[in-house]
Amino acid sequence: MAEEDASKVWIPAIVDCIARFLPTNEVACSLRVVDKATAAMLRSPEFMTVRLSEPVPHHAFAWRWGRPGAMRDMTLARRRELLCLTAASGAADNLALAARASSCPLTKEVAYAAGRAGQLGTCLALEELGCGLGGAVEGAAAGGHMALCEHLANKGRIYPIDCAIAAAKEGHADTLQWALWWDKEPERGYYDSAQIAEGIAEGCELETLKRWLPSLIVMDTDEASCREVADESHQRMVLAAAAGSPTPDWQAKVEWLESHAFSPTCQAFAAAAKLPDALERFAWLAQRGYPIHPEHEDAVEPLAETAGSGNTAAVLFLAERGQRGDHDEGIGLASAWAATQGHLHVLQALHAAGWRLDAQVVSRCAASGGHLHVVAWLVETPDLGVALDGELFCCAAQSGSVELLAWLRERGCPWDSRAVTAAARSGCVAALEWLAERGCPMPEDGSPFKEAARAVDMLTLECLRQLGCPWGPCGRVFSAFIPSGGHRTESYILELPKGAEPGKSAPPTNLTWPMSLGGSANVYRDHRATATLTGVGRRASEALLAR
């Protein structure tokens, strides 16, 4: 009898059953790499997409993000986004690896992402890595995870008002009530109450709004003798939030607020701009006499908010009801915001409708967002007249887009040392290396180091050192490392293991890094005065100078 071949059971039907049973990330990262035949069978988008907000097999995560230089083409913003997505996935081992490789601090946003996803294990892992849990409690409130809120609240300090606002905006009435119960302040600030009311109007149903609003802001002028009357700005906040609410009863909420003397506001258009049915809401609001233009200086420009959402039809709806003119501030803000977000179709629609675009300003906004397709259209459209100048190149460098930088240089766009500082601000190592390799002038004042130091971006700091970027005047770089007050920095100094290096175990302390990696002794000696001037505190100064 011939020896049986186990591989014969590896038939398409069996493979498909296994794939349907496994998490999609497991299929994409593990099952598809078994052999070429399996990879060919599993070619649908669901099996070829890795979702970082869901658990990723550690071997695949380490292969992609744990290798030297794996994050060189990522900006600081993208590295922070990776940390947030990984925290939301619940994979604590992946988060620890990402924290080391990204070489930037674990911020409140990372904890918020873990809490919002209901990931207790990740929250505890973040605490072990030195990240505060305040953001995690707020995130848990936004996610409606009552049990997680209670567990984390008992472990440390929380901010009940922030939790109440987060829960209200997401429509979690029970969590809202818990947060307000947890608030031990004898008298809540009126602005806090207004923000909670705004959150309820946005995320909760009408019945919840009716229940809570009278206790948060004055609904009846007869109460004015004993309570502060809600001013118009707070009324506008609440009414606008209702107009931009994703709940099915948003119209009923608006009508109910109107019946209680909440006056129509242009902020209603701005709040509704982000929604898929913005155009329908705009028409309804316009019929009810809502103003389109800002009624005061602090109001958000509805046209700009709509342009930023990318809804061309809604943008034209508002533009056609405005006053046409070469100096229309609303159109200027709208085109700038659309360019920043990369919405070329909005710019093309405004241009085709005859609205004047300040092409130079718009091109810089597009460049700062790294949107090559928008910059290319603005440069190549004859009647717009975009000039290729150093300011445009500097904006492109700030985006960290090497592709955009190369495109501009190929067309003769000039550069100067500001580009290196802007690239350092972006946190993109690849952009810094590209500039250095092509001979872009480097600042002599240490400004690139200062930008990276402010963000505690160790990856960029190490890149600048390796590229030979000048340190600048004595003490300037170190002064950027020390925040006012210095409590967080002090803890960072005292708890850091000695001998740490970028990308290994833990990032080096932000205060001792320049000396350990080649900073000048003059900069270091000068720091005794800098520490005193910026209020770091005695213990932090002693810890620094003892090293």
RODO-2510 file (C-alpha; in nm, 4 decimals, decimal comma):
residues 547
     n   res          X          Y          Z
     1     m     0,0000     0,0000     0,0000
     2     a     0,1482     0,3324    -0,1054
     3     e     0,2390     0,5745     0,1715
     4     e    -0,0380     0,8305     0,2188
     5     d     0,0415     1,1948     0,1388
     6     a    -0,1119     1,4279     0,4002
     7     s    -0,0862     1,7232     0,1630
     8     k    -0,3632     1,5735    -0,0488
     9     v    -0,6203     1,6858     0,2081
    10     w    -0,5106     2,0465     0,1495
    11     i    -0,7799     2,1041    -0,1086
    12     p    -0,9509     2,4363    -0,1877
    13     a    -1,2694     2,3466     0,0005
    14     i    -1,0749     2,2674     0,3181
    15     v    -0,8630     2,5816     0,2855
    16     d    -1,1752     2,7946     0,2390
    17     c    -1,3370     2,6452     0,5499
    18     i    -1,0258     2,7154     0,7549
    19     a    -1,0075     3,0711     0,6226
    20     r    -1,3726     3,1373     0,7090
    21     f    -1,3115     3,0176     1,0619
    22     l    -0,9958     3,2184     1,1337
    23     p    -0,9755     3,5939     1,2025
    24     t    -0,9021     3,7800     0,8800
    25     n    -0,5662     3,9067     1,0064
    26     e    -0,4632     3,5484     1,0818
    27     v    -0,5529     3,4508     0,7270
    28     a    -0,3658     3,7435     0,5729
    29     c    -0,0529     3,7054     0,7850
    30     s    -0,0322     3,3291     0,8450
    31     l    -0,2561     3,1132     0,6266
    32     r    -0,1811     3,2873     0,2969
    33     v     0,1932     3,2379     0,3397
    34     v     0,1711     2,8582     0,3707
    35     d     0,2409     2,8173    -0,0010
    36     k     0,1774     2,9826    -0,3373
    37     a    -0,1327     2,7749    -0,4071
    38     t    -0,2958     2,8853    -0,0806
    39     a    -0,2069     3,2474    -0,1482
    40     a    -0,3634     3,2203    -0,4944
    41     m    -0,6843     3,0761    -0,3481
    42     l    -0,7224     3,3498    -0,0854
    43     r    -0,7078     3,6606    -0,3004
    44     s    -1,0315     3,8338    -0,1997
    45     p    -0,9844     4,1773    -0,0357
    46     e    -1,0962     4,0550     0,3058
    47     f    -0,8076     3,8054     0,3120
    48     m    -0,5449     4,0433     0,1735
    49     t    -0,6028     4,3353     0,4091
    50     v    -0,4391     4,3654     0,7505
    51     r    -0,6505     4,5664     0,9941
    52     l    -0,4231     4,7139     1,2579
    53     s    -0,7138     4,7898     1,4923
    54     e    -0,7631     4,4131     1,5269
    55     p    -0,5100     4,1634     1,6709
    56     v    -0,2224     4,0979     1,4294
    57     p    -0,0154     3,7784     1,4706
    58     h     0,2958     3,8817     1,6595
    59     h     0,5360     3,7189     1,4143
    60     a     0,3933     3,9267     1,1297
    61     f     0,3782     4,2453     1,3366
    62     a     0,7406     4,2035     1,4439
    63     w     0,8498     4,1314     1,0856
    64     r     0,6847     4,4517     0,9613
    65     w     0,7506     4,6958     1,2441
    66     g     1,0320     4,5463     1,4508
    67     r     1,3092     4,5534     1,1915
    68     p     1,5692     4,8334     1,1944
    69     g     1,4466     5,1232     0,9844
    70     a     1,0928     4,9877     0,9603
    71     m     0,9469     5,3269     1,0524
    72     r     1,1877     5,5538     0,8645
    73     d     0,9252     5,6448     0,6044
    74     m     0,6566     5,7245     0,8634
    75     t     0,5875     6,0691     1,0013
    76     l     0,5518     6,1200     1,3742
    77     a     0,1755     6,1498     1,3270
    78     r     0,1623     5,8130     1,1513
    79     r     0,3731     5,6491     1,4223
    80     r     0,1369     5,7835     1,6847
    81     e    -0,1549     5,6541     1,4797
    82     l     0,0078     5,3102     1,4705
    83     l     0,0344     5,3141     1,8495
    84     c    -0,3341     5,4041     1,8826
    85     l    -0,4467     5,1333     1,6409
    86     t    -0,2291     4,8727     1,8101
    87     a    -0,3619     4,9727     2,1511
    88     a    -0,7175     4,9324     2,0229
    89     s    -0,6365     4,5838     1,8927
    90     g    -0,5712     4,4510     2,2412
    91     a    -0,2385     4,2895     2,1459
    92     a    -0,0193     4,3967     2,4380
    93     d     0,2970     4,2340     2,3022
    94     n     0,2536     4,4165     1,9716
    95     l     0,1987     4,7431     2,1569
    96     a     0,5207     4,7007     2,3542
    97     l     0,7110     4,6376     2,0318
    98     a     0,5518     4,9363     1,8583
    99     a     0,6310     5,1610     2,1551
   100     r     0,9984     5,0668     2,1348
   101     a     1,0219     5,0945     1,7574
   102     s     0,8333     5,4241     1,7282
   103     s     1,0674     5,5961     1,9765
   104     c     0,8023     5,8442     2,0867
   105     p     0,6060     5,8755     2,4127
   106     l     0,2841     5,6910     2,4836
   107     t     0,0325     5,9728     2,4925
   108     k    -0,3177     6,0166     2,6286
   109     e    -0,4519     5,9380     2,2803
   110     v    -0,3004     5,5890     2,2940
   111     a    -0,4667     5,5206     2,6288
   112     y    -0,7929     5,6634     2,4943
   113     a    -0,7838     5,4224     2,1996
   114     a    -0,7326     5,1249     2,4306
   115     g    -1,0155     5,2328     2,6591
   116     r    -1,2556     5,3063     2,3758
   117     a    -1,1994     4,9564     2,2393
   118     g    -1,2665     4,8078     2,5845
   119     q    -0,9195     4,6542     2,6108
   120     l    -0,8475     4,6117     2,9820
   121     g    -0,5308     4,4103     2,9165
   122     t    -0,3876     4,6799     2,6936
   123     c    -0,4757     4,9499     2,9462
   124     l    -0,2862     4,7637     3,2167
   125     a     0,0059     4,7103     2,9798
   126     l     0,0124     5,0831     2,9097
   127     e     0,0221     5,1520     3,2817
   128     e     0,3257     4,9248     3,3133
   129     l     0,4892     5,1181     3,0298
   130     g     0,4411     5,4420     3,2219
   131     c     0,1345     5,5768     3,0444
   132     g    -0,1344     5,7425     3,2567
   133     l    -0,4828     5,5909     3,2590
   134     g    -0,6840     5,9134     3,2543
   135     g    -0,7240     5,8916     2,8784
   136     a    -0,8201     5,5253     2,9041
   137     v    -1,1124     5,6030     3,1354
   138     e    -1,2331     5,8738     2,8998
   139     g    -1,2021     5,6340     2,6072
   140     a    -1,3916     5,3643     2,7952
   141     a    -1,6695     5,6157     2,8597
   142     a    -1,6817     5,7004     2,4889
   143     g    -1,7058     5,3300     2,4106
   144     g    -1,9782     5,2725     2,6683
   145     h    -1,7692     5,0211     2,8647
   146     m    -1,9122     5,0811     3,2107
   147     a    -1,7278     4,7956     3,3842
   148     l    -1,3949     4,9106     3,2423
   149     c    -1,4681     5,2676     3,3517
   150     e    -1,5292     5,1547     3,7075
   151     h    -1,2216     4,9306     3,7133
   152     l    -0,9875     5,1989     3,5838
   153     a    -1,1446     5,4744     3,7921
   154     n    -1,0548     5,2824     4,1072
   155     k    -0,6911     5,2625     3,9979
   156     g    -0,6144     5,6307     3,9623
   157     r    -0,7259     5,9848     3,9020
   158     i    -0,9980     6,0422     3,6448
   159     y    -1,1680     6,3468     3,4988
   160     p    -1,5443     6,2907     3,5348
   161     i    -1,6408     6,5897     3,3201
   162     d    -1,4332     6,4641     3,0265
   163     c    -1,5838     6,1178     3,0720
   164     a    -1,9359     6,2608     3,0816
   165     i    -1,8785     6,4587     2,7619
   166     a    -1,7274     6,1562     2,5860
   167     a    -2,0140     5,9281     2,6901
   168     a    -2,2772     6,1837     2,5928
   169     k    -2,1341     6,2386     2,2446
   170     e    -2,1525     5,8661     2,1760
   171     g    -2,5038     5,8280     2,3155
   172     h    -2,4182     5,6186     2,6224
   173     a    -2,6728     5,7516     2,8701
   174     d    -2,5890     5,5019     3,1474
   175     t    -2,2186     5,5831     3,1315
   176     l    -2,3049     5,9538     3,1292
   177     q    -2,5026     5,9117     3,4489
   178     w    -2,2133     5,7198     3,6082
   179     a    -1,9654     5,9939     3,5178
   180     l    -2,1881     6,2671     3,6598
   181     w    -2,2329     6,0636     3,9774
   182     w    -1,8550     6,0283     4,0040
   183     d    -1,8097     6,4047     3,9763
   184     k    -1,7441     6,5073     4,3359
   185     e    -1,7153     6,8795     4,2708
   186     p    -1,9695     7,0684     4,4843
   187     e    -2,0400     7,3137     4,2012
   188     r    -1,9786     7,2230     3,8408
   189     g    -1,8497     7,5039     3,6208
   190     y    -2,1036     7,6500     3,3827
   191     y    -1,8805     7,5942     3,0813
   192     d    -1,8462     7,2258     3,1775
   193     s    -2,2234     7,1959     3,2025
   194     a    -2,2633     7,3540     2,8597
   195     q    -2,0160     7,1083     2,7075
   196     i    -2,2025     6,8148     2,8595
   197     a    -2,5277     6,9560     2,7235
   198     e    -2,3674     6,9882     2,3814
   199     g    -2,2544     6,6257     2,3969
   200     i    -2,6029     6,5068     2,4909
   201     a    -2,7581     6,7057     2,2067
   202     e    -2,5156     6,5451     1,9640
   203     g    -2,5146     6,1819     2,0698
   204     c    -2,8243     6,1044     2,2753
   205     e    -3,1913     6,0737     2,1893
   206     l    -3,4477     6,3454     2,2501
   207     e    -3,5796     6,1913     2,5720
   208     t    -3,2312     6,1941     2,7243
   209     l    -3,1864     6,5546     2,6150
   210     k    -3,5172     6,6509     2,7766
   211     r    -3,4153     6,4765     3,0977
   212     w    -3,0722     6,6315     3,1417
   213     l    -3,0756     6,9720     2,9739
   214     p    -3,2809     7,1593     3,2384
   215     s    -3,0291     7,0555     3,5046
   216     l    -2,7328     7,1694     3,2956
   217     i    -2,8388     7,5062     3,1549
   218     v    -3,1289     7,7395     3,2287
   219     m    -3,4327     7,6563     3,0161
   220     d    -3,6763     7,9068     3,1671
   221     t    -3,6018     8,2752     3,2091
   222     d    -3,8058     8,2697     3,5321
   223     e    -3,5117     8,0857     3,6873
   224     a    -3,2745     8,3733     3,6115
   225     s    -3,3077     8,5075     3,9631
   226     c    -3,1470     8,1987     4,1142
   227     r    -2,9284     8,0609     3,8337
   228     e    -2,7016     8,1978     3,5653
   229     v    -2,8833     8,2343     3,2353
   230     a    -2,7450     8,0421     2,9412
   231     d    -2,5755     8,2917     2,7148
   232     e    -2,6174     8,2838     2,3413
   233     s    -2,2848     8,1148     2,2710
   234     h    -2,3789     7,8098     2,4776
   235     q    -2,7206     7,7965     2,3172
   236     r    -2,5563     7,7983     1,9757
   237     m    -2,3266     7,5129     2,0805
   238     v    -2,6181     7,2956     2,1908
   239     l    -2,8433     7,3710     1,8944
   240     a    -2,5609     7,3146     1,6451
   241     a    -2,4773     6,9825     1,8088
   242     a    -2,8373     6,8694     1,7643
   243     a    -2,8291     6,9694     1,3967
   244     g    -2,5148     6,7613     1,3511
   245     s    -2,6410     6,4647     1,5489
   246     p    -2,6271     6,1187     1,3866
   247     t    -2,9399     6,0053     1,5734
   248     p    -3,2602     5,9508     1,3701
   249     d    -3,4493     6,2089     1,5775
   250     w    -3,2100     6,4970     1,5101
   251     q    -3,4858     6,7106     1,3579
   252     a    -3,7063     6,6592     1,6611
   253     k    -3,4215     6,7698     1,8868
   254     v    -3,3667     7,0852     1,6836
   255     e    -3,7383     7,1678     1,6887
   256     w    -3,7601     7,1070     2,0633
   257     l    -3,4655     7,3381     2,1289
   258     e    -3,6172     7,6028     1,9022
   259     s    -3,9370     7,5823     2,1056
   260     h    -3,7293     7,6753     2,4122
   261     a    -3,5948     7,9940     2,2506
   262     f    -3,2669     7,8527     2,1180
   263     s    -3,1995     8,0854     1,8250
   264     p    -3,0957     7,9613     1,4773
   265     t    -2,7208     7,9699     1,4190
   266     c    -2,4833     7,9184     1,1284
   267     q    -2,2978     7,6694     1,3465
   268     a    -2,5759     7,4232     1,2648
   269     f    -2,4430     7,4037     0,9077
   270     a    -2,0870     7,3572     1,0328
   271     a    -2,1919     7,0737     1,2638
   272     a    -2,3945     6,8959     0,9944
   273     a    -2,1193     6,9281     0,7326
   274     k    -1,9423     6,6067     0,8326
   275     l    -2,2472     6,3844     0,7831
   276     p    -2,3332     6,1874     0,4671
   277     d    -2,6731     6,3582     0,4391
   278     a    -2,5284     6,7073     0,4843
   279     l    -2,6960     6,8444     0,1710
   280     e    -3,0427     6,7346     0,2861
   281     r    -2,9827     6,8848     0,6298
   282     f    -2,8588     7,2084     0,4760
   283     a    -3,1776     7,2419     0,2727
   284     w    -3,3925     7,1789     0,5810
   285     l    -3,1997     7,4308     0,7918
   286     a    -3,2080     7,6934     0,5165
   287     q    -3,5858     7,6585     0,4894
   288     r    -3,6102     7,7330     0,8607
   289     g    -3,4141     8,0548     0,8207
   290     y    -3,0803     7,9510     0,9619
   291     p    -2,8040     8,2003     0,8712
   292     i    -2,5230     8,0760     0,6476
   293     h    -2,2574     8,3324     0,7378
   294     p    -2,0919     8,3490     1,0832
   295     e    -2,2805     8,5864     1,3100
   296     h    -1,9770     8,6618     1,5279
   297     e    -1,5985     8,6485     1,5002
   298     d    -1,5547     8,3278     1,7011
   299     a    -1,7988     8,1267     1,4905
   300     v    -1,6729     7,8458     1,2720
   301     e    -1,7071     7,9178     0,9003
   302     p    -1,9677     7,6640     0,7731
   303     l    -1,8330     7,6740     0,4187
   304     a    -1,4831     7,5835     0,5380
   305     e    -1,6092     7,2941     0,7504
   306     t    -1,8109     7,1626     0,4573
   307     a    -1,5157     7,1899     0,2202
   308     g    -1,3026     6,9987     0,4684
   309     s    -1,5546     6,7141     0,4643
   310     g    -1,5201     6,6790     0,0863
   311     n    -1,8923     6,7070     0,0080
   312     t    -1,8875     6,8998    -0,3204
   313     a    -2,2648     6,9369    -0,3541
   314     a    -2,2960     7,0755    -0,0015
   315     v    -2,0071     7,3171    -0,0638
   316     l    -2,1741     7,4555    -0,3763
   317     f    -2,5062     7,4818    -0,1898
   318     l    -2,3489     7,7206     0,0610
   319     a    -2,1281     7,8993    -0,1927
   320     e    -2,4211     7,9827    -0,4190
   321     r    -2,6024     8,1434    -0,1279
   322     g    -2,3064     8,3606    -0,0357
   323     q    -2,1916     8,6913    -0,1757
   324     r    -1,9650     8,6523    -0,4758
   325     g    -1,6447     8,8552    -0,4718
   326     d    -1,2737     8,8287    -0,5199
   327     h    -1,2131     8,8753    -0,1484
   328     d    -1,4736     8,6402    -0,0092
   329     e    -1,3211     8,5182     0,3155
   330     g    -1,5469     8,2149     0,3277
   331     i    -1,4293     8,0873    -0,0101
   332     g    -1,0695     8,1505     0,0906
   333     l    -1,1033     7,9461     0,4083
   334     a    -1,2989     7,6757     0,2277
   335     s    -1,0427     7,6312    -0,0488
   336     a    -0,7559     7,6270     0,2010
   337     w    -0,9241     7,3637     0,4168
   338     a    -1,0209     7,1509     0,1171
   339     a    -0,6587     7,1602     0,0000
   340     t    -0,5309     7,0677     0,3446
   341     q    -0,7560     6,7610     0,3426
   342     g    -0,6664     6,6712    -0,0173
   343     h    -1,0146     6,7232    -0,1649
   344     l    -0,9186     6,8115    -0,5209
   345     h    -1,2747     6,7648    -0,6479
   346     v    -1,3955     7,0451    -0,4199
   347     l    -1,1303     7,2846    -0,5496
   348     q    -1,2086     7,1935    -0,9090
   349     a    -1,5799     7,2515    -0,8511
   350     l    -1,5212     7,5950    -0,6970
   351     h    -1,2840     7,6888    -0,9786
   352     a    -1,5288     7,5704    -1,2448
   353     a    -1,8075     7,7721    -1,0797
   354     g    -1,6019     8,0877    -1,1222
   355     w    -1,4873     8,1400    -0,7655
   356     r    -1,1440     8,2940    -0,7263
   357     l    -0,8879     8,0762    -0,5486
   358     d    -0,5770     8,2173    -0,3855
   359     a    -0,3661     7,9545    -0,5567
   360     q    -0,0468     8,0362    -0,3679
   361     v    -0,2091     7,9930    -0,0278
   362     v    -0,4060     7,6892    -0,1404
   363     s    -0,0962     7,5221    -0,2864
   364     r     0,0896     7,5636     0,0423
   365     c    -0,2023     7,4133     0,2330
   366     a    -0,2060     7,1161    -0,0046
   367     a     0,1705     7,0761     0,0244
   368     s     0,1564     7,0779     0,4044
   369     g    -0,0799     6,7815     0,3814
   370     g     0,1450     6,5998     0,1347
   371     h    -0,1219     6,5977    -0,1370
   372     l     0,0799     6,5747    -0,4571
   373     h    -0,2265     6,5401    -0,6807
   374     v    -0,3656     6,8709    -0,5520
   375     v    -0,0339     7,0545    -0,5822
   376     a     0,0139     6,9183    -0,9347
   377     w    -0,3298     7,0417    -1,0442
   378     l    -0,2707     7,3866    -0,8961
   379     v     0,0715     7,4181    -1,0590
   380     e    -0,0377     7,2845    -1,3970
   381     t    -0,3617     7,4840    -1,4273
   382     p    -0,2581     7,7882    -1,6363
   383     d    -0,4921     8,0521    -1,4943
   384     l    -0,4021     7,9844    -1,1307
   385     g    -0,0401     8,0961    -1,1510
   386     v     0,1226     7,9082    -0,8638
   387     a     0,4841     8,0117    -0,8067
   388     l     0,7340     7,7451    -0,7049
   389     d     0,9153     7,9039    -0,4114
   390     g     1,0965     7,8145    -0,0928
   391     e     0,7836     7,8544     0,1170
   392     l     0,6006     7,5942    -0,0907
   393     f     0,8935     7,3542    -0,0588
   394     c     0,9053     7,4132     0,3166
   395     c     0,5356     7,3249     0,3444
   396     a     0,5983     7,0076     0,1457
   397     a     0,8855     6,9139     0,3765
   398     q     0,6553     6,9547     0,6747
   399     s     0,4310     6,6835     0,5303
   400     g     0,7177     6,4343     0,5192
   401     s     0,6232     6,3297     0,1649
   402     v     0,9411     6,2356    -0,0224
   403     e     0,7380     6,1910    -0,3394
   404     l     0,6141     6,5503    -0,3243
   405     l     0,9602     6,6859    -0,2453
   406     a     1,1073     6,5041    -0,5445
   407     w     0,8272     6,6278    -0,7722
   408     l     0,8901     6,9897    -0,6721
   409     r     1,2683     6,9667    -0,7120
   410     e     1,2305     6,8111    -1,0559
   411     r     1,0439     7,1274    -1,1573
   412     g     1,3067     7,3607    -1,0201
   413     c     1,1445     7,4552    -0,6906
   414     p     1,4061     7,6287    -0,4713
   415     w     1,4862     7,5189    -0,1178
   416     d     1,6612     7,6526     0,1885
   417     s     1,7489     7,5392     0,5395
   418     r     1,3902     7,5837     0,6602
   419     a     1,3038     7,2629     0,4760
   420     v     1,5200     7,0555     0,7121
   421     t     1,3519     7,2093     1,0159
   422     a     1,0100     7,1432     0,8641
   423     a     1,1016     6,7828     0,7854
   424     a     1,2209     6,7370     1,1433
   425     r     0,8849     6,8682     1,2604
   426     s     0,7136     6,6007     1,0501
   427     g     0,9230     6,3294     1,2113
   428     c     0,9896     6,1516     0,8816
   429     v     1,3415     6,0075     0,8736
   430     a     1,3162     5,9261     0,5027
   431     a     1,2448     6,2908     0,4188
   432     l     1,5395     6,4124     0,6266
   433     e     1,7734     6,1618     0,4643
   434     w     1,6466     6,2544     0,1172
   435     l     1,7165     6,6226     0,1802
   436     a     2,0622     6,5548     0,3233
   437     e     2,1627     6,3231     0,0396
   438     r     2,0769     6,5921    -0,2156
   439     g     2,2629     6,8680    -0,0396
   440     c     1,9836     7,0741     0,1110
   441     p     2,1357     7,3394     0,3417
   442     m     2,1087     7,2628     0,7130
   443     p     2,0235     7,5284     0,9721
   444     e     2,3082     7,6403     1,1953
   445     d     2,0812     7,7297     1,4861
   446     g     1,9819     7,3771     1,5952
   447     s     1,6156     7,4357     1,5090
   448     p     1,5628     7,0814     1,3678
   449     f     1,6788     6,9337     1,6995
   450     k     1,4514     7,1733     1,8837
   451     e     1,1462     7,0671     1,6831
   452     a     1,2146     6,6991     1,7465
   453     a     1,2932     6,7618     2,1127
   454     r     0,9625     6,9356     2,1726
   455     a     0,7833     6,6239     2,0485
   456     v     1,0236     6,3915     2,2367
   457     d     1,0775     6,2253     1,8985
   458     m     1,3876     6,0152     1,9593
   459     l     1,3835     5,8601     1,6121
   460     t     1,4173     6,1997     1,4478
   461     l     1,6745     6,3191     1,7003
   462     e     1,8978     6,0209     1,6273
   463     c     1,8566     6,0733     1,2525
   464     l     1,9589     6,4390     1,2821
   465     r     2,2660     6,3440     1,4830
   466     q     2,3707     6,0840     1,2272
   467     l     2,3237     6,3329     0,9439
   468     g     2,5541     6,5794     1,1167
   469     c     2,2976     6,8514     1,1691
   470     p     2,4509     7,1415     1,3689
   471     w     2,3504     7,1628     1,7350
   472     g     2,3181     7,5394     1,7323
   473     p     2,3868     7,7867     2,0150
   474     c     2,4928     7,6579     2,3542
   475     g     2,1983     7,5308     2,5583
   476     r     1,9269     7,5848     2,2987
   477     v     1,8579     7,2185     2,2280
   478     f     1,8486     7,1246     2,5947
   479     s     1,6050     7,4055     2,6745
   480     a     1,3591     7,2520     2,4288
   481     f     1,3716     6,9222     2,6166
   482     i     1,2423     7,0670     2,9408
   483     p     0,8722     7,1542     2,9594
   484     s     0,7570     7,4303     3,1880
   485     g     0,7117     7,2915     3,5389
   486     g     0,9166     6,9841     3,4601
   487     h     0,7270     6,7259     3,6681
   488     r     0,6826     6,4820     3,3811
   489     t     1,0438     6,5284     3,2708
   490     e     1,1685     6,4749     3,6252
   491     s     0,9929     6,1387     3,6431
   492     y     1,1336     6,0471     3,3034
   493     i     1,4901     6,1183     3,4185
   494     l     1,4726     5,9290     3,7460
   495     e     1,2983     5,6168     3,6175
   496     l     1,4950     5,5576     3,2959
   497     p     1,7363     5,2593     3,3013
   498     k     2,0967     5,3664     3,2480
   499     g     2,2560     5,2803     2,9151
   500     a     1,9306     5,2817     2,7166
   501     e     1,9640     5,3559     2,3457
   502     p     1,7100     5,4564     2,0784
   503     g     1,5109     5,1575     1,9584
   504     k     1,6445     4,9293     2,2345
   505     s     1,4570     4,8448     2,5551
   506     a     1,3379     5,1983     2,6352
   507     p     1,4025     5,5372     2,4739
   508     p     1,6815     5,7332     2,6430
   509     t     1,5854     6,0176     2,8705
   510     n     1,5147     6,3315     2,6777
   511     l     1,7582     6,5253     2,8953
   512     t     2,0626     6,2979     2,8805
   513     w     2,0286     6,1902     2,5178
   514     p     2,2479     6,4567     2,3535
   515     m     2,5488     6,3764     2,5756
   516     s     2,5119     5,9990     2,5406
   517     l     2,4867     6,0249     2,1631
   518     g     2,7449     6,2908     2,0945
   519     g     2,6081     6,6254     2,2071
   520     s     2,8612     6,8921     2,2920
   521     a     2,9864     6,9289     2,6484
   522     n     2,9246     7,3035     2,6225
   523     v     2,5553     7,2386     2,5669
   524     y     2,5524     7,0068     2,8676
   525     r     2,7317     7,2447     3,1055
   526     d     2,5049     7,5287     3,0074
   527     h     2,2056     7,3270     3,1127
   528     r     2,2441     7,3966     3,4846
   529     a     2,1217     7,7514     3,4185
   530     t     1,8610     7,6351     3,1672
   531     a     1,7115     7,3913     3,4186
   532     t     1,6748     7,6668     3,6746
   533     l     1,5240     7,9163     3,4316
   534     t     1,2592     7,6758     3,3068
   535     g     1,1537     7,5624     3,6518
   536     v     1,2468     7,1970     3,6290
   537     g     1,2860     7,1592     4,0029
   538     r     1,5656     7,0607     4,2366
   539     r     1,5399     6,6817     4,2088
   540     a     1,5330     6,6902     3,8283
   541     s     1,8330     6,9227     3,8134
   542     e     2,0335     6,7086     4,0545
   543     a     1,9454     6,3908     3,8653
   544     l     2,0532     6,5482     3,5375
   545     l     2,3809     6,6961     3,6597
   546     a     2,4780     6,3744     3,8411
   547     r     2,4902     6,1818     3,5129
***
